[in-house]
Amino acid sequence: MRIAVAALLLVLATAVPSAALRTEVVASGLAAPVFATAPAGDPRLFVVELGGRVRVVDASGVRPTPFLDIADRVSTAGAGGLLGLAFDPDFAESGLVYAYYTSSLAPEIVLSRFSLGADPEVADAASEEVLYTIFNPSYGHNGGSIAFGPVDGFLYVMPGEGGYGVYDPDELAQDPLEPQGKVLRFDVGSGAGAPLRPASGNPYLGSPAGLDEIWAVGLRNPWRWSFDRATGDLWIADVGQAALEEVNLQPAGHPGGLNYGWDVMEGSACSPVDPSDAFDCTAPGPEVVLPVHEYGHADGDCSITGGYRYRGSIPEIQGLYLFGDYCSGRVASLAAPAWMATDHSAELGAPPGALVAFGEDGFGELYQVWITGEVRRIHSSAPDADGDVVPDAVDNCPGVANRSQSDADADGVGDACDVACDDGLDNDRDGDVDAADFGCASAADDSERAAELPCDDGVDGDGDGWIDHVADPGADPPGDPGCFSPVWSREDPECQDGADNDGAPGVDFDGGVSVWGFAVDVPDPDCRHPWRDREASTCGLGFELALLLPLLHVARGRRRQRRAGGARRRP
């Protein structure tokens, strides 16, 4: 597959006007943080520290107890350390998490699985299951990220080519019988103890020509890479040797077997030193992937830090791929289809050190991770009254923090503001008062309160045109306890709300109510009498006239009586 190069020998980005972005420090004082991630929908942020600990950041700050502590088995020699973390796609149920680190016990890279301990907020370091190891005595070019594919559910791992020398002297990246410099794809099975297997559909599966676990070849050091959480596309930022930093794109659903070029090529250019003979650089085949974007080493740039295609709440950067440079600290974005870069560095502020990673939280918001100890959240400069990082203009609940923007009943109002389920009414018309029925969409919910309560709410909860009412026990008629019946005389109080609940022509009237001392026993479907001021107002009479009409009616009757009496006495 050939992907056209969007820009050749460019500096990191060309500065053009863009939406105003800002950063906010969410954690500081960390010990060499190198990554940040979270399970989908989880409000916590998990920050990986190079020395072997995973810290938890929440609304209160950095928790004192690490989520995972394997510092006793992690080596930070060379480019080593605890480099990657991935939560099982079913983490909420399985409690499984995967770690990628260089070992202090042997010269190797380790992929392991851990389970939650007795404390569900902490992973048990003693539960480690070592799943896969790669011999790497140089401790260099290890790659870093691991992640589950959102489309196929397989675990992807991308070790670099080992860093044994310049331009991969052992040609490991192009050797299908070695794991270095590859995209590896695994099936982790289901649950703790499940064996790790090569994923079905891997191009070398069952073939002596290559390792079963290989999905793609030809990478140098894919330090940070990611999946587009919306589409499943794979974005790989590969660190260059001396000339070019590159961004590669593999569309979701591709059958694999791609070649990212190293070390036959560096970016879109032919390697000048000892290239592999795996293919002809001047005429690469369709399996060779050329970068969608690349840049050189001008203005302090030296090593790409891959990021994410943004899928959070900021409309202006929705769908842009954000990335940066480790050395310069610059941050830029790529926009389809040309994938030209826009520099956001001025908006995001001065770098506090080396930009080692980007992180994505459980809601798609992005973070900068700085090796000097800071984690900064990227957000919009647009108004955000509730401080949930969702601009008010697109927030479905602008008055209450609602980062997930969840809206269970799809009414456009976020659950945090949608009080339908807490109002004591039967909004979903299932015959029970809504309580823990979020979204009020369930037709039956045992957790709702007693069934007789909805008919005491003074409204037409079942939509039958009558105000719901429960009669006293033994009363006749018995009332409408489930609010299922379309007619009950005891539901007459709808005539006190000033609205046409029964669909008749006119505001409803409550026969039997006494107003200003006048007994009212006849329905008034045409709303000709202001027996209730709210009904009069609805009929267009106005509040003051509604109060005066009964008195005028009495005065008019007495005037007629006087006139009648005077006529009889006149000679």
C-alpha positions in Angstrom: 0.0 0.0 0.0 1.4 3.4 -1.0 0.4 6.4 1.0 1.5 9.7 -0.6 3.9 12.0 1.3 2.1 15.1 2.4 5.2 17.2 3.0 8.9 16.7 2.3 11.7 18.0 4.5 9.5 20.4 6.4 10.2 21.9 9.7 7.8 20.6 12.3 4.9 22.8 11.3 3.9 26.0 9.5 2.3 28.4 11.8 -1.2 29.3 10.7 -4.2 30.7 12.6 -6.1 28.1 14.6 -8.5 27.7 17.4 -7.2 29.0 20.7 -5.9 26.2 22.9 -4.6 26.3 26.4 -3.0 23.9 28.9 -3.7 23.3 32.6 -1.3 21.4 34.9 -3.2 18.5 36.4 -0.2 16.8 38.1 3.3 17.9 39.0 6.2 16.5 41.0 6.0 13.1 39.3 9.2 11.0 38.9 10.0 11.0 35.2 6.4 10.4 33.8 6.5 8.9 30.3 2.8 8.1 29.5 -0.8 8.7 30.5 -3.9 6.7 29.8 -7.3 5.5 31.2 -10.0 2.9 30.5 -12.9 4.3 28.5 -15.3 6.3 30.6 -13.0 6.2 33.7 -12.6 9.6 35.3 -9.1 8.7 36.6 -5.9 9.3 34.7 -3.1 6.7 35.1 0.4 8.2 34.7 3.3 5.8 34.0 6.6 6.7 35.7 9.8 5.5 34.1 11.1 3.9 37.3 8.3 1.3 37.5 5.3 2.9 39.1 1.8 3.9 37.8 0.3 6.9 39.6 -3.4 7.8 39.7 -4.5 11.4 39.1 -8.1 12.3 40.0 -10.0 15.5 40.9 -8.1 15.7 44.2 -4.6 15.5 42.6 -2.0 12.7 42.6 -3.0 9.8 44.9 -0.3 8.8 47.4 -0.6 5.1 46.7 0.5 3.9 43.2 -1.9 1.9 41.1 1.0 -0.4 40.2 4.5 -0.6 41.7 7.0 -2.9 39.9 10.1 -0.8 40.5 11.8 -3.9 41.9 12.0 -5.5 38.5 12.3 -2.6 36.1 15.6 -1.3 34.6 16.0 2.2 33.4 19.4 1.5 31.8 19.7 3.0 28.3 16.3 3.9 27.0 14.7 1.4 29.3 12.1 1.6 32.0 8.4 1.1 32.5 7.3 2.3 29.0 3.7 1.3 28.3 0.4 0.4 29.9 -2.8 -0.9 28.4 -6.1 -1.7 30.1 -8.0 -4.8 29.1 -11.0 -3.7 26.9 -13.2 -5.3 29.5 -11.3 -3.8 32.4 -14.4 -2.9 34.4 -15.2 -6.6 34.7 -11.9 -8.3 34.3 -9.7 -6.0 36.3 -6.7 -6.9 34.0 -4.0 -4.5 32.9 -0.9 -5.0 30.7 2.5 -3.5 31.2 5.6 -3.2 28.9 9.0 -2.7 30.5 12.7 -3.5 30.4 13.7 -6.0 33.0 16.4 -5.5 35.7 16.6 -9.3 36.0 17.6 -10.0 32.4 18.5 -8.0 29.3 15.1 -8.2 27.8 11.8 -6.4 27.1 8.9 -7.8 29.0 5.1 -7.9 28.3 3.2 -8.8 31.4 -0.4 -9.0 32.7 -1.5 -8.0 36.1 -4.8 -8.4 38.1 -6.4 -6.1 40.6 -5.7 -7.0 44.2 -7.9 -7.1 47.3 -8.0 -3.3 47.0 -9.8 -2.7 43.7 -8.0 0.6 43.4 -4.6 -1.1 43.2 -3.1 -3.7 40.8 -1.4 -6.6 42.6 2.3 -6.7 41.6 2.6 -10.3 42.7 -0.1 -11.3 40.2 2.3 -10.8 37.3 2.0 -13.2 34.3 5.0 -12.8 32.0 3.5 -13.2 28.5 6.3 -12.4 26.1 9.9 -11.3 26.2 12.3 -9.9 23.6 16.1 -10.2 24.1 17.6 -6.7 23.9 21.0 -6.3 25.5 21.5 -2.7 24.3 18.3 -1.5 26.1 17.8 0.9 23.2 15.0 1.5 20.7 12.5 -0.4 22.7 9.4 1.4 21.4 7.0 2.2 24.2 3.3 2.1 23.6 1.1 -1.0 23.8 -2.7 -0.8 23.0 -5.7 -2.9 22.1 -7.2 -2.4 18.6 -10.7 -0.9 19.0 -11.9 -2.8 15.9 -10.3 -6.3 16.3 -9.7 -6.3 20.1 -6.1 -7.6 19.7 -3.1 -6.3 21.7 -0.6 -4.5 19.6 3.1 -4.2 20.6 5.8 -2.3 18.7 9.4 -2.9 19.8 12.0 -0.8 18.0 14.9 -2.5 16.2 17.1 -2.5 19.2 19.4 0.4 18.6 22.5 -1.7 18.2 24.1 0.9 15.9 23.3 3.5 13.3 21.1 2.4 10.4 20.2 -1.0 11.9 23.5 -2.8 11.1 21.9 -6.2 11.7 18.9 -5.4 9.5 16.5 -6.6 12.2 13.7 -4.3 11.2 13.4 -6.0 7.8 14.0 -9.6 9.1 10.6 -11.4 9.5 12.2 -14.0 11.8 13.1 -11.4 14.4 10.5 -9.4 16.6 12.5 -6.2 16.7 11.3 -3.3 14.5 7.9 -4.8 14.0 4.2 -4.4 14.7 3.3 -7.5 16.8 -0.3 -8.5 17.2 -1.6 -10.9 19.9 -4.8 -12.5 21.2 -4.7 -12.2 25.0 -7.6 -14.6 25.5 -10.2 -14.1 28.2 -9.3 -13.6 31.8 -6.3 -14.1 34.0 -4.3 -17.1 33.1 -5.3 -17.2 29.5 -2.3 -18.0 27.2 -1.0 -15.3 24.8 -1.4 -16.4 21.2 -0.6 -14.8 17.8 -3.7 -13.1 16.5 -5.7 -14.8 13.8 -5.1 -13.2 10.4 -1.5 -12.3 11.0 0.4 -12.5 7.7 3.0 -15.0 8.7 0.7 -17.1 10.9 1.7 -20.8 10.2 4.4 -19.9 7.8 8.1 -20.7 8.3 8.9 -17.4 6.4 8.2 -15.2 9.5 7.1 -15.1 13.1 3.5 -15.8 13.8 3.0 -12.7 15.9 4.3 -10.2 13.2 1.6 -7.9 11.7 4.0 -5.4 9.9 7.7 -4.8 9.5 10.2 -1.9 8.9 10.1 0.3 12.0 13.0 2.0 13.7 11.7 3.2 17.1 7.9 3.8 17.2 8.1 5.4 20.6 4.6 6.7 20.7 1.7 5.5 18.5 -2.1 5.3 18.9 -5.4 4.1 17.6 -8.1 6.6 16.5 -10.8 5.7 19.1 -13.5 6.7 16.6 -12.4 4.9 13.4 -9.8 2.3 14.5 -7.1 3.8 12.2 -3.6 3.2 13.4 -1.2 6.2 13.7 2.5 5.4 14.1 5.1 8.1 14.8 8.5 6.6 14.0 11.7 8.3 15.4 14.2 8.9 12.6 18.0 8.4 12.4 19.6 11.7 11.3 17.3 13.4 8.8 13.6 12.7 9.0 10.8 12.2 11.7 7.7 10.6 10.3 4.0 9.9 10.8 2.5 6.8 9.3 -1.2 5.9 8.9 -2.7 2.5 8.5 -6.5 2.6 7.9 -8.7 0.4 10.0 -9.5 -3.0 8.5 -6.3 -3.4 6.6 -5.2 -7.1 6.3 -1.7 -6.4 7.5 1.6 -7.3 5.9 2.8 -3.7 5.5 6.4 -2.5 5.4 7.2 0.9 6.9 10.5 1.0 5.1 13.3 1.2 7.7 16.2 0.8 7.1 15.8 0.8 3.3 14.3 4.2 3.7 14.2 6.9 6.3 10.8 8.5 5.8 10.4 9.0 2.1 14.1 9.1 1.4 16.5 6.3 0.6 18.9 5.5 3.4 22.4 6.6 2.6 24.2 4.0 4.9 24.0 0.2 4.6 20.4 -0.2 3.6 18.7 -3.5 3.7 18.1 -5.3 0.4 14.5 -6.2 1.3 13.2 -4.0 -1.5 14.3 -1.5 -4.1 14.1 2.0 -2.6 13.7 3.6 -6.0 10.7 1.4 -6.8 9.0 0.3 -3.6 6.1 -2.2 -3.9 2.5 -1.6 -2.9 3.2 -3.0 0.6 5.6 -0.2 1.4 4.0 2.6 3.5 5.3 6.1 2.9 4.6 8.6 5.6 1.6 11.0 5.5 3.8 13.6 7.1 7.5 14.1 7.9 9.8 16.8 9.1 13.5 17.5 9.5 15.8 18.5 12.3 15.6 22.3 12.0 14.8 24.7 14.9 15.7 22.3 17.6 13.5 19.4 16.4 15.2 16.0 16.8 12.8 13.2 17.8 9.0 12.9 17.1 6.6 12.2 20.0 3.5 10.6 18.6 0.1 11.7 19.8 -3.6 11.0 19.0 -6.3 11.9 16.6 -8.4 14.2 18.8 -11.9 12.9 19.6 -12.7 15.0 22.7 -15.0 17.9 23.3 -13.2 20.8 21.5 -15.0 21.3 18.2 -12.2 23.3 16.5 -9.7 20.5 16.7 -12.0 17.6 16.3 -10.5 14.9 14.0 -7.0 16.5 14.0 -3.9 14.4 14.7 -1.8 16.0 17.4 1.9 15.3 17.8 5.0 17.0 19.0 8.8 16.9 19.2 10.7 15.6 22.2 13.6 18.0 21.9 11.9 21.3 20.9 8.7 20.7 22.8 6.7 21.9 19.9 3.1 20.7 19.4 1.4 20.5 16.0 -1.7 19.0 14.4 -2.4 17.4 11.0 -5.6 17.8 9.1 -7.0 15.6 6.4 -6.7 15.2 3.6 -3.4 16.9 2.9 -2.0 16.3 6.4 -0.2 19.6 6.5 0.9 20.7 9.9 -0.4 23.6 12.1 1.8 24.7 14.9 0.0 25.2 18.3 3.1 25.8 20.4 2.4 29.5 21.0 -1.1 28.7 22.3 0.0 25.9 24.6 2.7 27.8 26.3 6.4 27.3 27.0 7.6 23.7 27.4 8.9 22.8 30.9 11.2 20.2 29.5 11.2 17.3 27.1 7.8 16.4 25.6 8.0 12.6 26.2 4.4 11.6 25.4 0.8 12.5 24.9 -2.0 10.8 26.8 -5.7 10.3 26.2 -8.1 9.9 29.0 -11.3 7.9 29.2 -13.3 10.6 27.5 -10.9 11.4 24.6 -9.3 14.5 26.1 -5.6 14.9 25.5 -2.7 15.5 27.8 1.0 16.5 27.4 3.4 14.4 29.5 6.7 16.1 30.3 9.7 14.1 31.5 10.4 16.8 34.1 7.4 15.7 36.1 4.4 17.6 34.8 1.2 16.4 33.1 -0.9 19.1 31.4 -4.4 18.9 30.0 -5.1 20.5 26.6 -8.3 22.4 26.6 -10.1 25.2 24.7 -10.0 28.8 25.7 -13.7 29.0 25.1 -16.0 29.6 28.2 -16.4 26.5 30.4 -18.6 27.5 33.3 -18.6 24.1 35.1 -14.9 23.4 34.5 -15.4 20.0 33.0 -13.2 20.8 30.0 -16.2 20.7 27.7 -16.8 24.2 26.2 -20.2 25.7 27.1 -21.1 25.9 23.4 -21.2 22.2 23.1 -21.8 21.1 26.7 -25.1 19.2 27.1 -25.0 20.2 30.8 -23.2 23.5 31.0 -24.0 24.1 34.7 -22.8 20.8 36.1 -19.5 19.0 35.5 -20.3 16.2 33.1 -17.1 15.2 31.4 -18.6 12.0 29.9 -21.4 14.0 28.3 -23.6 11.0 28.9 -27.2 11.3 27.8 -29.0 8.0 28.5 -32.4 9.1 27.2 -30.9 10.9 24.2 -32.9 14.1 24.8 -30.0 16.4 24.3 -29.7 17.2 28.0 -26.8 15.5 29.8 -27.6 13.1 32.6 -25.9 15.4 35.1 -28.6 18.1 34.3 -31.4 15.8 33.3 -33.3 15.6 36.6 -36.1 13.6 35.1 -35.0 10.6 37.1 -34.9 12.4 40.4 -38.1 14.4 40.2 -40.3 11.8 41.9 -42.4 11.3 38.7 -43.0 8.5 36.2 -41.3 10.1 33.2 -40.8 6.8 31.3 -44.5 5.9 31.9 -43.7 2.4 33.1 -46.0 2.7 36.1 -43.3 3.3 38.6 -41.7 6.4 39.9 -38.2 6.9 38.4 -35.4 6.6 40.8 -32.3 4.7 39.7 -33.7 4.4 36.2 -31.1 6.7 34.5 -32.5 8.1 31.3 -36.0 7.0 32.4 -36.0 4.6 29.4 -36.8 1.4 31.2 -40.3 -0.1 31.0 -39.8 -2.0 34.2 -37.3 -1.3 36.9 -37.3 -3.0 40.3 -35.2 -0.3 41.8 -37.9 2.3 41.3 -40.0 3.3 44.3 -43.4 1.9 45.2 -45.8 1.7 42.3 -48.6 3.7 44.0 -46.5 6.9 44.3 -46.6 8.1 40.7 -50.3 8.7 41.0 -49.7 11.2 43.8 -47.5 13.5 41.7 -50.2 15.9 40.4 -49.3 15.4 36.8 -50.4 13.2 33.9 -47.5 10.8 34.2 -49.0 8.1 31.9 -50.0 10.5 29.2 -53.6 9.5 29.1 -55.0 13.0 29.3 -55.9 12.9 33.0 -54.1 13.9 36.1 -53.1 10.7 37.9 -54.7 10.1 41.3 -54.8 7.3 43.8 -58.0 6.9 45.7 -58.0 5.9 49.4 -58.0 2.1 50.0 -61.4 0.7 49.4 -62.6 3.7 47.6 -64.9 3.4 44.6 -63.7 4.0 41.9 -60.4 2.6 43.0 -58.2 5.1 41.2 -55.4 4.5 38.8 -52.4 3.2 40.8 -50.3 2.3 37.8 -51.4 5.3 35.8 -52.5 2.9 33.1 -56.2 3.7 32.8 -57.3 6.5 30.4 -60.4 7.4 32.4 -61.1 7.7 36.1 -63.3 10.3 37.7 -60.9 10.6 40.6 -58.3 11.9 38.2 -60.3 15.2 37.9 -57.6 17.4 39.6 -56.1 18.0 36.2 -58.6 20.9 36.0 -56.5 22.8 38.5 -53.4 23.1 36.5 -54.5 25.7 33.9 -53.8 23.4 31.0 -55.8 21.3 28.5 -54.7 17.9 29.8 -57.6 15.9 28.4 -57.3 17.3 24.9 -60.8 18.8 25.0 -61.3 22.3 23.4 -60.5 24.5 26.3 -58.7 24.6 29.6 -59.8 21.8 31.9 -62.3 22.6 34.6 -62.5 21.0 38.1 -66.2 20.5 38.9 -67.0 20.7 42.6 -64.4 23.2 43.6 -65.7 26.3 45.5 -64.2 29.6 44.3 -65.0 32.9 46.1 -67.9 31.2 47.9 -69.6 30.0 44.7 -70.2 26.3 44.4 -69.2 25.1 41.0 -70.8 21.9 39.9 -70.9 22.1 36.1 -67.9 21.5 33.8 -66.8 24.4 31.8 -65.1 22.9 28.6 -65.1 26.2 26.8 -63.4 28.0 29.7 -66.1 30.7 29.8 -65.9 31.2 33.6 -62.8 32.1 35.6 -63.3 29.6 38.3 -59.5 29.4 38.5 -57.3 32.4 37.8 -54.8 30.1 36.0 -57.6 28.9 33.8 -58.7 32.4 33.1 -55.2 33.4 32.2 -54.9 30.5 29.9 -58.2 31.5 28.3 -56.8 34.9 27.6 -58.8 36.8 30.2 -55.8 38.0 32.3 -55.2 37.7 36.0 -57.0 40.8 37.2 -60.1 40.1 35.1 -60.1 36.5 36.4 -60.5 37.8 39.9 -63.1 40.4 39.1 -65.5 38.3 37.0 -67.2 36.5 39.8 -67.9 39.8 41.6 -69.2 41.3 38.4 -71.4 38.3 37.9 -73.0 38.8 41.3 -73.3 42.5 40.8 -75.0 42.0 37.5 -77.5 39.5 39.0 -78.4 42.0 41.8 -78.9 44.8 39.3 -81.3 42.7 37.3 -83.2 41.9 40.5 -83.5 45.7 41.4 -84.6 46.5 37.8 -87.2 43.7 38.0 -88.5 44.9 41.3 -88.7 48.5 40.2 -90.7 47.5 37.1 -93.4 45.8 39.2 -93.8 48.9 41.5 -94.1 51.5 38.7 -97.6 52.7 38.0 
